[in-house]
Amino acid sequence: KIPGLSREGSPQSATSNKEESNPPEAVKEEPVVAPIFEETKRSPDTFKERRSVAIATKAQEIEKIYRQDCETFGMVVKMLVAKDPNLEKQLQVPLRENLGEIRERCLEDLRHFINELDEAVRQPEPTCDSATPTSLTTLKLSKTGVNHSSSY
């Protein structure tokens, strides 16, 4: 067993439960932001529920990627150690550091998603005047700019 490969360090392990780890397929395939705009007009409770579902769905998606990365790292390290057992001690610290960096990136991705979600909801409602295309274009450009600056 290689230290640092436990699933305990995953971004959501402290808060996940069995219900959250197996969401219905329909929830996974829904567009995340669009339904929230519709719900803001109806009820604050419904909006909060939809926001929570969107965040939980994104967290599960990110956690799945994190777990895949951990499994890949683990498999590579096991293969290396099988060929040269002396590598085990040398790889433990760098492996833990790399997994910690990946974990932090995953958490940052989730924070970024929540900020984008909240920012999109704060945008003023579109009106039927000439400003509508400009405001929508600005939102799209803003999201594009953020995505291009990502270092992942």
Secondary structure, DSSP 4 states (H G I P E B T S, - for coil): --TT--GGGSTTTTT--HHHHS--HHHHHS-SSHHHHHHHTT-HHHHHHHHHHHHHHHHHHHHHHHHHHHHHHHHHHHHHHHH-TTHHHHHHHHHHHHHHHHHHHHHHHHHHHHHHHHHHHHSPPP-SSTHHHHHHHHHHHHHHHHHHT---
